[in-house]
Amino acid sequence: MRYILIVLFFLNITSLAFALDIDFDTIAMIESSNNPLAYNQSSGARGIFQNTLADLFDPAISKHIAIWYLTERIPQMLRHNKEEVNIRNVLICYNFGIGNFLKWDGDIETLPIETRNYLDRYNWYKGGAR
């Protein structure tokens, strides 16, 4: 029952995905190679979008939560902290964490290698540049 309510909630979101042009298939490929059973032992993240919120091996639930987080929650936190809402900042927050983003000096070269690689992989799948 809990999962049904979560899905219903996320289905009603007015998404900013189109405004930001976030490619969720690309994010799923980077996060888990589209493996709905992917599990990260060190972080406890699971599912195609590597969420840590609940038992998210169900790809539909995982995708709806990722859509909400990437198009609603992260932009909300960025706006609250007077940061620009754009794909690069949203992806950095998704990978590096919003708290780390807010402490970051803004120099792309000072991001952890994992986050720089994440941006590179996203842009490689999309055919663009960091």
Secondary structure by P-SEA (a helix, b strand, c coil): caaaaaaaaaaacccccccccccaaaaaaaacccccccccccccccccccccccccccaaaaaaaaaaaaccaaaaaaaaacccccaaaaaaaacccaaaaaacccccccccaaaaaaaaaaaaaacccc
